[in-house]
Amino acid sequence: MAELPGALGLAPEQVHQVLEAASLAPSVHNAQPWRFRVLPDRIELHPDPHRRLPATDPEDRELRLSCGAALFNLRMALQGMGVRPLVSMLPGQTAPGALAVVRRGGTIVPNAEQLALLRAIPRRRTNRKPFHEAPVDPRQRHALVRAAELERSWLHVISTPEERAQLKKFVHEAHEIQLHDQDVQAELASFTGHRPHASDGIPSASAGVRPALQDEWVFRDFQGPERLPGKDYESDPLVVVLCSFYDGPLGELQAGQAMQRVLLAATVRGLSASFLSQPVEVQRVREQLRRSLGGMLVPQTVLRLGYSTPVPPTPRRPVSELLLEPNDCRS
């Protein structure tokens, strides 16, 4: 186990806080597929190959999206410590295996918006419960679109009945494909259900209610409690597609940062969010979704947003388990 040193002018306990914030990012099934190497002049972000989901995410696309979200939290936490983060993504041979390297780029006094996002990091949850039948104000929608733009990505709001019907078709099609894929279902089962003392995965309290045939949108079964009679998921949530402007690992890392900024901006505004990831996980359906958006934008994830009751946090691995040894080149 690596010992946590100081870095970027921060004491070890401050570095611990920064990495703890980074680890609160969302990931598929809460697999937490990231690790960090801490050196005096840098913090490296690495993928954790032992936490891949080869059936659900065969190209590691969502793994990089999750690591991008962790990178955004890392940036916010450093700014909260007065450090201006200087980020190099996909650094190559200067940091073998790393997805990103963060160095000190001077000092910064965080503004009110940055501090609000930082405070939202421990409050953000993936909320799989049904949402209230209350519309999201257009001003809130604009704030979420702006959040994605600030991270050089695009948030496409599904706004017409035709778009909604088409996306719903894509979600259903991908969901059916995954339901009949035994390997995908095995990965889901390995991170859900009764897992006492687990530091990852989706516990029952965070699983939402069990899906039902009458739901207009289809949801994964995370082994949550049965719903009360007559209680359905909302029929008309705000649904958005987060897109990058180009394909490949760099676009995925950028989109992951945009995704986290959008989720934190939603949290600041009292909104809940969860994922409708199926259509971006099945390659054939993802290409259909891309064509429906005009072919230029690259869909990276689909979010459902609205108002709901609070949910508890999901478990997280301790920082000590996330550290790579300074001379360990494996990632």
N, C-alpha and C positions, 0 to 999 in steps of 0.2 A: 504494500500500500504506500502510495506516494505521500510524502509530508508536504503540507501546504506552505509554500514560501510567500513572502511579500512580492509584489509585482507592480509595475507602472507607478511607482512612488507610493503605493498603498501598503499598509501593514497586513500581515496574514489574516487577521480577523476581518478586515475590510474586503480582502479578496474572497474570503469565505462568503460574505454577504452578497457579493457580486455574483458568484457562481450559484448561490442558492436562488437568487432571482432568475438567473438564466434557466435553471432547472424547472421553473414553474411554467415553461412554455407548453403548449398543447402538442400532442403527438397521437398517431393512430393507435387506438386501444391503450393509450397511455403507456406505450412501450419505452419512452424516454431514450431515443437512440443517439445520444450525444456523450462525448467525453471531452475533457479539457486538459491541456498541458500548460502549466504555469511556469514561466521563466521570469527572471528579473525585468526584462525589457518587453515582455509580450504575454498575451494569453492566446493560446491556440484552441480552436474549436475543431474537433474531430468527430466523424461518425463512429458509432459503436457497431461493428459488424455482427456482434453477438445478439443484437436487438433488431436485426432486419426482419421483415415480414415478406419472405420471398413469394408467397402465393398472393397475398393482398397487394403487395407493392414490389413487383418483380424487378422494376427498373430503378428502385431506390428513389423514386421521384418524391414521394411523400416523406421519406426519411430526410431528404435535403430540405424540403419545405419546413419540417419540424425543426431542423437545425437552424434554418434561417430565423424562425420564431425565437429560438433560444438566443441567437445572436442579437436580435433586436432588444430582448430583455437585458442582455449583457451591456449593450450600448447605453440603455436608459440607466442602469444601475451605476455604471461608471460616471455618467453625467451627474448623477445624484451625489457622487463622491467628489465632484469638481474636476474630473478628468475628461478632457475632450478625446473621444475614441477615434483613432485613425485605423480604418479597417481595410485590409487587403483580402479579397475573396479569391479562392482557388489559387493560393500562392505558389503552388508547384514545388520545385526543389528547395526553395528557401525554407519550407516547412513541410516535409514529405507527409502526404496523407491528410493534411489539414484541409478543411473546407474554408476556413477563414483564420486570419491572424489579426489580433487587435493590439495596437501599440498606443503609446501615449502621444497625443498630438498637441499637447499644451494643456491649459486649464480652461474651465468654462464655468459660468454661473448659470445654472439651469433656469429656464423661463417657467412661467406658470403652467403652460401646456405640458412641458416635459415633466414637471413635478407631478402633475395630475396623472399622466400616464404611468409614472413610476409608482405612485401610490395605488394604482389600479392593478399592478402585477399580482400581488397576493390575493386580490379580490376576484380576479377573472376566473370564471368557471365555464366548462362546457356543460350547458344546461339541456339535458335530454327530456325534460318534462314537457307536457303540453303547455303552450303559451296561451295567454289571455287573448280574447278576440278584440284587441285594441290596435289600431293602426299605428305605424311608426310615422311620426311627423316628418314632412318633407325637409325641414331644417336638419333633422337628425340624419336623414339619408344623405344630404349634401355633406355633412361633416364626415361621414364614413367614406364617401367617394374621395373627399379631399385627403383623408388619411392614407388611402392607397396611392394617390398621386404623389404624396410627399415621399413615398418609397419607390417611385418610378415604376408603378404598376397601375392596373386599371381595375376598378370595381364596376362590373356591369350589373345594373339593377334590372331584375326581371319585372317589367312594368305593364306589359299588355297581356290580355287573355290568351292570345296566340302563343306568345313566348312562354307563358306559364304552362300551358297545355303541352307544348313541345318538351320543355324541361322535365315536366312530370313524367312524360313518356320515357325520356332518357333514364331518369332515376329508376323507374319500374323495370326497364329492360336490363340495366346493369345489376339491379338487385336480384332479379331472377337468375341471371348468369352466376352470380356469386353464391346464391342459395344452393345451387346444384354443383358447386365446386367443393369437394370434400376438404381440400387443403386450406381453402379460405375459411371454411367453417371451423376447421381444427384450430387455426390461428386465433379466431374470435373466441372460441371456447377456452383456450389456454390463458386468456387475459380477463375472463369474466367468471361469474359465479362465486361460490363461497371459497375464498382464498385468505384464510386468517393470517394476519401479520404481513401480508404482501406489501412491498414498497413500490409496486407498479400495478397496471391494470385498472379495471373499472369495477369498484365495489358496488354492491346492490344499491346503496344509498345514492349513488351517482348515476345509476343505470337508466333512470326514467322508467316509465311504465311499459308493460309488454305491448308490442304492436298488435294491431287487430286488422281484419280484412276490410273494415269500413273506412279506415284511414285514407284520406285523399293522397297523402304523401306516404311513401313506404320508409320504414325505419329499421335499422338493425336491432336484433334482439340481444340486448346486453344482460339478459337474465334478471331484469328488474321485477318489482312486484306487479301483480295483476292490477289492472285499472278498476276503478269503481264502475258499477253498472251505469251505462248511459254517458260516460265520460269519453270523449273522443279528442284526438289531436285537433288543433286549430285548422281550419280549412284554407285560410288565406294569410300565411305568414309573409313577412318580407324575405324574399329569397334573392341572393346576389351571387354572381360568379366572379371570383377573384382571378384576374388574368395577368400574365406577364406579356411583354411585348416581343419576346423571342423565346425559343425553346432551348432546352439544355440545362446543365447544372447551374450555371450562373443565373439564368432566369428563375430557376426554382429557389435559389437562395434569396434572391431579391424579393420574389413573391412571398416567401416565408416571412421576411421582415415586414412586408406590407400587410400580410394576413394578421400578424400580431399587433401591428399598429391599429388596424381596423378593429380587432377584438378588444383591445384596451380602450380605444375611443368609444366603443359601444358600452363597455363597462362603466366608463366615466359618466355616460349619459343614462345609466340605469337600464340599459338593454341587456337581454340575455341572448346567447348564441349557441348554436350547435352545428354539426356538419352533416351535409348530405353528400358524402364523398364517393358514393358508388359510381356515378357517371364519369368521374375522372380516374378511377382505378381500373376500369375495363377499357383497354386500349381502343377497341372498335367503337364503343360508345363515346369515348373521349374525342375521337376524330369527328363523329357526327356532331357533337356539341361544338367543336371548334368551327366546323363549317357553318353551323347555325348562327355563329357570332360573326361571320363574314370571312373567316379563314386567316385573318391577320393576327388576332389575339390568340394567346395560348391559355386555355382554361387550366387553372391549377387546383382550385378547390371550390366547392359550393357551400355557402353558408345560409342558415336559416336564422332569422333575427326577429325578436319581439320582446314582449314583457312576460315575465313568469315569476314564480315563487323561488326563493333562494335554494341553492343546493350546496352540500358540503364539499370541501376540497377533495380531490383524489390524492392517493398517497404519492410520495416522491422518494426516490433513492437519496440516501445521504450524500453530501458532497464528497465525502471520503471515497465513495465507490465510483465517482466520476473522474477521478484524477488519473492521468497517465504519468508515468515516471519521466523525468526530464530527458533521459537518453533512450526512451523506448520509442522506436520508430514505427511500431505497429499501430495501425488504426483500422 
